[in-house]
Amino acid sequence: MKTVLIIFATATLVQSIMAAISTGPTKIDPNNPNNCLDHETGKSFPIGEYYYPHPDECYVAICSDDTFETQSCGIGRIKPGEICHIKKPRKLPYPECCTDCIGY
């Protein structure tokens, strides 16, 4: 049982550093109850579908009936000592764009 718990905790930690995730309440589109509103842009997109708010930015948004979530690159994709900025315009979709960076 101890081994299973350690493996689960390690897998959770590895997953958490591979992406940065933020969540908040969903704003349902008053004109279309099957859509939610992007918190930043106000654009409407379908519940449960991935939405790329900014074509040049490396992140994605998704919402459910009650949660709005954005996922972006985490620190786990950068090599130790490397400072990295995502190339613009973004050529790859999230999460592949996380490795498409310019090192300084």
Phi and psi in radians as a Rosetta constraint file:
Dihedral C 1 N 2 CA 2 C 2 CIRCULARHARMONIC -1.072 0.35
Dihedral N 2 CA 2 C 2 N 3 CIRCULARHARMONIC -0.722 0.35
Dihedral C 2 N 3 CA 3 C 3 CIRCULARHARMONIC -1.105 0.35
Dihedral N 3 CA 3 C 3 N 4 CIRCULARHARMONIC -0.754 0.35
Dihedral C 3 N 4 CA 4 C 4 CIRCULARHARMONIC -1.075 0.35
Dihedral N 4 CA 4 C 4 N 5 CIRCULARHARMONIC -0.746 0.35
Dihedral C 4 N 5 CA 5 C 5 CIRCULARHARMONIC -1.111 0.35
Dihedral N 5 CA 5 C 5 N 6 CIRCULARHARMONIC -0.739 0.35
Dihedral C 5 N 6 CA 6 C 6 CIRCULARHARMONIC -1.135 0.35
Dihedral N 6 CA 6 C 6 N 7 CIRCULARHARMONIC -0.761 0.35
Dihedral C 6 N 7 CA 7 C 7 CIRCULARHARMONIC -1.087 0.35
Dihedral N 7 CA 7 C 7 N 8 CIRCULARHARMONIC -0.772 0.35
Dihedral C 7 N 8 CA 8 C 8 CIRCULARHARMONIC -1.076 0.35
Dihedral N 8 CA 8 C 8 N 9 CIRCULARHARMONIC -0.791 0.35
Dihedral C 8 N 9 CA 9 C 9 CIRCULARHARMONIC -1.106 0.35
Dihedral N 9 CA 9 C 9 N 10 CIRCULARHARMONIC -0.723 0.35
Dihedral C 9 N 10 CA 10 C 10 CIRCULARHARMONIC -1.132 0.35
Dihedral N 10 CA 10 C 10 N 11 CIRCULARHARMONIC -0.789 0.35
Dihedral C 10 N 11 CA 11 C 11 CIRCULARHARMONIC -1.088 0.35
Dihedral N 11 CA 11 C 11 N 12 CIRCULARHARMONIC -0.683 0.35
Dihedral C 11 N 12 CA 12 C 12 CIRCULARHARMONIC -1.128 0.35
Dihedral N 12 CA 12 C 12 N 13 CIRCULARHARMONIC -0.752 0.35
Dihedral C 12 N 13 CA 13 C 13 CIRCULARHARMONIC -1.115 0.35
Dihedral N 13 CA 13 C 13 N 14 CIRCULARHARMONIC -0.794 0.35
Dihedral C 13 N 14 CA 14 C 14 CIRCULARHARMONIC -1.059 0.35
Dihedral N 14 CA 14 C 14 N 15 CIRCULARHARMONIC -0.795 0.35
Dihedral C 14 N 15 CA 15 C 15 CIRCULARHARMONIC -1.078 0.35
Dihedral N 15 CA 15 C 15 N 16 CIRCULARHARMONIC -0.669 0.35
Dihedral C 15 N 16 CA 16 C 16 CIRCULARHARMONIC -1.214 0.35
Dihedral N 16 CA 16 C 16 N 17 CIRCULARHARMONIC -0.480 0.35
Dihedral C 16 N 17 CA 17 C 17 CIRCULARHARMONIC -1.582 0.35
Dihedral N 17 CA 17 C 17 N 18 CIRCULARHARMONIC -0.104 0.35
Dihedral C 17 N 18 CA 18 C 18 CIRCULARHARMONIC -1.451 0.35
Dihedral N 18 CA 18 C 18 N 19 CIRCULARHARMONIC -0.224 0.35
Dihedral C 18 N 19 CA 19 C 19 CIRCULARHARMONIC -2.640 0.35
Dihedral N 19 CA 19 C 19 N 20 CIRCULARHARMONIC 2.652 0.35
Dihedral C 19 N 20 CA 20 C 20 CIRCULARHARMONIC -1.803 0.35
Dihedral N 20 CA 20 C 20 N 21 CIRCULARHARMONIC 2.210 0.35
Dihedral C 20 N 21 CA 21 C 21 CIRCULARHARMONIC -2.169 0.35
Dihedral N 21 CA 21 C 21 N 22 CIRCULARHARMONIC 2.312 0.35
Dihedral C 21 N 22 CA 22 C 22 CIRCULARHARMONIC -2.200 0.35
Dihedral N 22 CA 22 C 22 N 23 CIRCULARHARMONIC 2.525 0.35
Dihedral C 22 N 23 CA 23 C 23 CIRCULARHARMONIC -2.297 0.35
Dihedral N 23 CA 23 C 23 N 24 CIRCULARHARMONIC 2.740 0.35
Dihedral C 23 N 24 CA 24 C 24 CIRCULARHARMONIC -2.843 0.35
Dihedral N 24 CA 24 C 24 N 25 CIRCULARHARMONIC 3.137 0.35
Dihedral C 24 N 25 CA 25 C 25 CIRCULARHARMONIC -1.263 0.35
Dihedral N 25 CA 25 C 25 N 26 CIRCULARHARMONIC 2.557 0.35
Dihedral C 25 N 26 CA 26 C 26 CIRCULARHARMONIC -1.335 0.35
Dihedral N 26 CA 26 C 26 N 27 CIRCULARHARMONIC 2.435 0.35
Dihedral C 26 N 27 CA 27 C 27 CIRCULARHARMONIC -1.812 0.35
Dihedral N 27 CA 27 C 27 N 28 CIRCULARHARMONIC 1.901 0.35
Dihedral C 27 N 28 CA 28 C 28 CIRCULARHARMONIC -1.293 0.35
Dihedral N 28 CA 28 C 28 N 29 CIRCULARHARMONIC 2.404 0.35
Dihedral C 28 N 29 CA 29 C 29 CIRCULARHARMONIC -1.197 0.35
Dihedral N 29 CA 29 C 29 N 30 CIRCULARHARMONIC 2.064 0.35
Dihedral C 29 N 30 CA 30 C 30 CIRCULARHARMONIC -1.123 0.35
Dihedral N 30 CA 30 C 30 N 31 CIRCULARHARMONIC -0.379 0.35
Dihedral C 30 N 31 CA 31 C 31 CIRCULARHARMONIC -1.544 0.35
Dihedral N 31 CA 31 C 31 N 32 CIRCULARHARMONIC -0.268 0.35
Dihedral C 31 N 32 CA 32 C 32 CIRCULARHARMONIC -2.636 0.35
Dihedral N 32 CA 32 C 32 N 33 CIRCULARHARMONIC 1.716 0.35
Dihedral C 32 N 33 CA 33 C 33 CIRCULARHARMONIC -1.138 0.35
Dihedral N 33 CA 33 C 33 N 34 CIRCULARHARMONIC -0.148 0.35
Dihedral C 33 N 34 CA 34 C 34 CIRCULARHARMONIC -1.589 0.35
Dihedral N 34 CA 34 C 34 N 35 CIRCULARHARMONIC 0.043 0.35
Dihedral C 34 N 35 CA 35 C 35 CIRCULARHARMONIC -2.123 0.35
Dihedral N 35 CA 35 C 35 N 36 CIRCULARHARMONIC 2.763 0.35
Dihedral C 35 N 36 CA 36 C 36 CIRCULARHARMONIC -2.093 0.35
Dihedral N 36 CA 36 C 36 N 37 CIRCULARHARMONIC 2.929 0.35
Dihedral C 36 N 37 CA 37 C 37 CIRCULARHARMONIC -1.846 0.35
Dihedral N 37 CA 37 C 37 N 38 CIRCULARHARMONIC 2.347 0.35
Dihedral C 37 N 38 CA 38 C 38 CIRCULARHARMONIC -1.110 0.35
Dihedral N 38 CA 38 C 38 N 39 CIRCULARHARMONIC 2.263 0.35
Dihedral C 38 N 39 CA 39 C 39 CIRCULARHARMONIC -1.098 0.35
Dihedral N 39 CA 39 C 39 N 40 CIRCULARHARMONIC -0.561 0.35
Dihedral C 39 N 40 CA 40 C 40 CIRCULARHARMONIC -1.549 0.35
Dihedral N 40 CA 40 C 40 N 41 CIRCULARHARMONIC -0.839 0.35
Dihedral C 40 N 41 CA 41 C 41 CIRCULARHARMONIC -1.697 0.35
Dihedral N 41 CA 41 C 41 N 42 CIRCULARHARMONIC -0.357 0.35
Dihedral C 41 N 42 CA 42 C 42 CIRCULARHARMONIC 1.387 0.35
Dihedral N 42 CA 42 C 42 N 43 CIRCULARHARMONIC 0.033 0.35
Dihedral C 42 N 43 CA 43 C 43 CIRCULARHARMONIC -1.256 0.35
Dihedral N 43 CA 43 C 43 N 44 CIRCULARHARMONIC 2.570 0.35
Dihedral C 43 N 44 CA 44 C 44 CIRCULARHARMONIC -1.641 0.35
Dihedral N 44 CA 44 C 44 N 45 CIRCULARHARMONIC 2.378 0.35
Dihedral C 44 N 45 CA 45 C 45 CIRCULARHARMONIC -2.548 0.35
Dihedral N 45 CA 45 C 45 N 46 CIRCULARHARMONIC 2.696 0.35
Dihedral C 45 N 46 CA 46 C 46 CIRCULARHARMONIC -1.106 0.35
Dihedral N 46 CA 46 C 46 N 47 CIRCULARHARMONIC 2.425 0.35
Dihedral C 46 N 47 CA 47 C 47 CIRCULARHARMONIC -1.075 0.35
Dihedral N 47 CA 47 C 47 N 48 CIRCULARHARMONIC 2.343 0.35
Dihedral C 47 N 48 CA 48 C 48 CIRCULARHARMONIC 1.511 0.35
Dihedral N 48 CA 48 C 48 N 49 CIRCULARHARMONIC -0.059 0.35
Dihedral C 48 N 49 CA 49 C 49 CIRCULARHARMONIC -1.890 0.35
Dihedral N 49 CA 49 C 49 N 50 CIRCULARHARMONIC 2.517 0.35
Dihedral C 49 N 50 CA 50 C 50 CIRCULARHARMONIC -1.236 0.35
Dihedral N 50 CA 50 C 50 N 51 CIRCULARHARMONIC 2.475 0.35
Dihedral C 50 N 51 CA 51 C 51 CIRCULARHARMONIC -2.345 0.35
Dihedral N 51 CA 51 C 51 N 52 CIRCULARHARMONIC 2.285 0.35
Dihedral C 51 N 52 CA 52 C 52 CIRCULARHARMONIC -1.813 0.35
Dihedral N 52 CA 52 C 52 N 53 CIRCULARHARMONIC 1.652 0.35
Dihedral C 52 N 53 CA 53 C 53 CIRCULARHARMONIC -1.048 0.35
Dihedral N 53 CA 53 C 53 N 54 CIRCULARHARMONIC -0.697 0.35
Dihedral C 53 N 54 CA 54 C 54 CIRCULARHARMONIC -2.222 0.35
Dihedral N 54 CA 54 C 54 N 55 CIRCULARHARMONIC 2.041 0.35
Dihedral C 54 N 55 CA 55 C 55 CIRCULARHARMONIC -1.005 0.35
Dihedral N 55 CA 55 C 55 N 56 CIRCULARHARMONIC -0.499 0.35
Dihedral C 55 N 56 CA 56 C 56 CIRCULARHARMONIC -1.581 0.35
Dihedral N 56 CA 56 C 56 N 57 CIRCULARHARMONIC -0.132 0.35
Dihedral C 56 N 57 CA 57 C 57 CIRCULARHARMONIC -1.735 0.35
Dihedral N 57 CA 57 C 57 N 58 CIRCULARHARMONIC 2.587 0.35
Dihedral C 57 N 58 CA 58 C 58 CIRCULARHARMONIC -1.697 0.35
Dihedral N 58 CA 58 C 58 N 59 CIRCULARHARMONIC 1.278 0.35
Dihedral C 58 N 59 CA 59 C 59 CIRCULARHARMONIC -2.764 0.35
Dihedral N 59 CA 59 C 59 N 60 CIRCULARHARMONIC 2.907 0.35
Dihedral C 59 N 60 CA 60 C 60 CIRCULARHARMONIC -2.381 0.35
Dihedral N 60 CA 60 C 60 N 61 CIRCULARHARMONIC 2.656 0.35
Dihedral C 60 N 61 CA 61 C 61 CIRCULARHARMONIC -2.106 0.35
Dihedral N 61 CA 61 C 61 N 62 CIRCULARHARMONIC 2.621 0.35
Dihedral C 61 N 62 CA 62 C 62 CIRCULARHARMONIC -2.625 0.35
Dihedral N 62 CA 62 C 62 N 63 CIRCULARHARMONIC 2.567 0.35
Dihedral C 62 N 63 CA 63 C 63 CIRCULARHARMONIC -2.329 0.35
Dihedral N 63 CA 63 C 63 N 64 CIRCULARHARMONIC 2.720 0.35
Dihedral C 63 N 64 CA 64 C 64 CIRCULARHARMONIC -2.058 0.35
Dihedral N 64 CA 64 C 64 N 65 CIRCULARHARMONIC -2.947 0.35
Dihedral C 64 N 65 CA 65 C 65 CIRCULARHARMONIC -1.088 0.35
Dihedral N 65 CA 65 C 65 N 66 CIRCULARHARMONIC -0.449 0.35
Dihedral C 65 N 66 CA 66 C 66 CIRCULARHARMONIC -2.258 0.35
Dihedral N 66 CA 66 C 66 N 67 CIRCULARHARMONIC -0.167 0.35
Dihedral C 66 N 67 CA 67 C 67 CIRCULARHARMONIC -2.255 0.35
Dihedral N 67 CA 67 C 67 N 68 CIRCULARHARMONIC 2.335 0.35
Dihedral C 67 N 68 CA 68 C 68 CIRCULARHARMONIC -1.871 0.35
Dihedral N 68 CA 68 C 68 N 69 CIRCULARHARMONIC 2.223 0.35
Dihedral C 68 N 69 CA 69 C 69 CIRCULARHARMONIC -2.273 0.35
Dihedral N 69 CA 69 C 69 N 70 CIRCULARHARMONIC 2.420 0.35
Dihedral C 69 N 70 CA 70 C 70 CIRCULARHARMONIC -2.055 0.35
Dihedral N 70 CA 70 C 70 N 71 CIRCULARHARMONIC 2.482 0.35
Dihedral C 70 N 71 CA 71 C 71 CIRCULARHARMONIC -2.179 0.35
Dihedral N 71 CA 71 C 71 N 72 CIRCULARHARMONIC 2.267 0.35
Dihedral C 71 N 72 CA 72 C 72 CIRCULARHARMONIC -2.402 0.35
Dihedral N 72 CA 72 C 72 N 73 CIRCULARHARMONIC -3.104 0.35
Dihedral C 72 N 73 CA 73 C 73 CIRCULARHARMONIC -1.167 0.35
Dihedral N 73 CA 73 C 73 N 74 CIRCULARHARMONIC 2.419 0.35
Dihedral C 73 N 74 CA 74 C 74 CIRCULARHARMONIC -1.753 0.35
Dihedral N 74 CA 74 C 74 N 75 CIRCULARHARMONIC 3.071 0.35
Dihedral C 74 N 75 CA 75 C 75 CIRCULARHARMONIC -1.261 0.35
Dihedral N 75 CA 75 C 75 N 76 CIRCULARHARMONIC -0.304 0.35
Dihedral C 75 N 76 CA 76 C 76 CIRCULARHARMONIC -1.159 0.35
Dihedral N 76 CA 76 C 76 N 77 CIRCULARHARMONIC -0.255 0.35
Dihedral C 76 N 77 CA 77 C 77 CIRCULARHARMONIC -1.598 0.35
Dihedral N 77 CA 77 C 77 N 78 CIRCULARHARMONIC -0.085 0.35
Dihedral C 77 N 78 CA 78 C 78 CIRCULARHARMONIC -1.786 0.35
Dihedral N 78 CA 78 C 78 N 79 CIRCULARHARMONIC 2.372 0.35
Dihedral C 78 N 79 CA 79 C 79 CIRCULARHARMONIC -1.263 0.35
Dihedral N 79 CA 79 C 79 N 80 CIRCULARHARMONIC 2.632 0.35
Dihedral C 79 N 80 CA 80 C 80 CIRCULARHARMONIC -0.944 0.35
Dihedral N 80 CA 80 C 80 N 81 CIRCULARHARMONIC 2.318 0.35
Dihedral C 80 N 81 CA 81 C 81 CIRCULARHARMONIC 1.440 0.35
Dihedral N 81 CA 81 C 81 N 82 CIRCULARHARMONIC -0.101 0.35
Dihedral C 81 N 82 CA 82 C 82 CIRCULARHARMONIC -1.618 0.35
Dihedral N 82 CA 82 C 82 N 83 CIRCULARHARMONIC 2.364 0.35
Dihedral C 82 N 83 CA 83 C 83 CIRCULARHARMONIC -1.862 0.35
Dihedral N 83 CA 83 C 83 N 84 CIRCULARHARMONIC 2.249 0.35
Dihedral C 83 N 84 CA 84 C 84 CIRCULARHARMONIC -2.329 0.35
Dihedral N 84 CA 84 C 84 N 85 CIRCULARHARMONIC 2.398 0.35
Dihedral C 84 N 85 CA 85 C 85 CIRCULARHARMONIC -2.149 0.35
Dihedral N 85 CA 85 C 85 N 86 CIRCULARHARMONIC 2.401 0.35
Dihedral C 85 N 86 CA 86 C 86 CIRCULARHARMONIC -1.160 0.35
Dihedral N 86 CA 86 C 86 N 87 CIRCULARHARMONIC 2.363 0.35
Dihedral C 86 N 87 CA 87 C 87 CIRCULARHARMONIC -1.134 0.35
Dihedral N 87 CA 87 C 87 N 88 CIRCULARHARMONIC 2.462 0.35
Dihedral C 87 N 88 CA 88 C 88 CIRCULARHARMONIC -2.187 0.35
Dihedral N 88 CA 88 C 88 N 89 CIRCULARHARMONIC 2.431 0.35
Dihedral C 88 N 89 CA 89 C 89 CIRCULARHARMONIC -1.244 0.35
Dihedral N 89 CA 89 C 89 N 90 CIRCULARHARMONIC 2.609 0.35
Dihedral C 89 N 90 CA 90 C 90 CIRCULARHARMONIC -1.177 0.35
Dihedral N 90 CA 90 C 90 N 91 CIRCULARHARMONIC 2.270 0.35
Dihedral C 90 N 91 CA 91 C 91 CIRCULARHARMONIC -1.782 0.35
Dihedral N 91 CA 91 C 91 N 92 CIRCULARHARMONIC -0.403 0.35
Dihedral C 91 N 92 CA 92 C 92 CIRCULARHARMONIC -1.985 0.35
Dihedral N 92 CA 92 C 92 N 93 CIRCULARHARMONIC 2.645 0.35
Dihedral C 92 N 93 CA 93 C 93 CIRCULARHARMONIC -1.300 0.35
Dihedral N 93 CA 93 C 93 N 94 CIRCULARHARMONIC 2.856 0.35
Dihedral C 93 N 94 CA 94 C 94 CIRCULARHARMONIC -1.218 0.35
Dihedral N 94 CA 94 C 94 N 95 CIRCULARHARMONIC 2.382 0.35
Dihedral C 94 N 95 CA 95 C 95 CIRCULARHARMONIC -1.674 0.35
Dihedral N 95 CA 95 C 95 N 96 CIRCULARHARMONIC -0.005 0.35
Dihedral C 95 N 96 CA 96 C 96 CIRCULARHARMONIC -1.049 0.35
Dihedral N 96 CA 96 C 96 N 97 CIRCULARHARMONIC -0.519 0.35
Dihedral C 96 N 97 CA 97 C 97 CIRCULARHARMONIC -1.172 0.35
Dihedral N 97 CA 97 C 97 N 98 CIRCULARHARMONIC -0.276 0.35
Dihedral C 97 N 98 CA 98 C 98 CIRCULARHARMONIC -1.103 0.35
Dihedral N 98 CA 98 C 98 N 99 CIRCULARHARMONIC -0.457 0.35
Dihedral C 98 N 99 CA 99 C 99 CIRCULARHARMONIC -1.672 0.35
Dihedral N 99 CA 99 C 99 N 100 CIRCULARHARMONIC -0.046 0.35
Dihedral C 99 N 100 CA 100 C 100 CIRCULARHARMONIC -1.651 0.35
Dihedral N 100 CA 100 C 100 N 101 CIRCULARHARMONIC 1.307 0.35
Dihedral C 100 N 101 CA 101 C 101 CIRCULARHARMONIC -2.268 0.35
Dihedral N 101 CA 101 C 101 N 102 CIRCULARHARMONIC 2.866 0.35
Dihedral C 101 N 102 CA 102 C 102 CIRCULARHARMONIC -1.831 0.35
Dihedral N 102 CA 102 C 102 N 103 CIRCULARHARMONIC 2.090 0.35
Dihedral C 102 N 103 CA 103 C 103 CIRCULARHARMONIC -1.514 0.35
Dihedral N 103 CA 103 C 103 N 104 CIRCULARHARMONIC 2.499 0.35
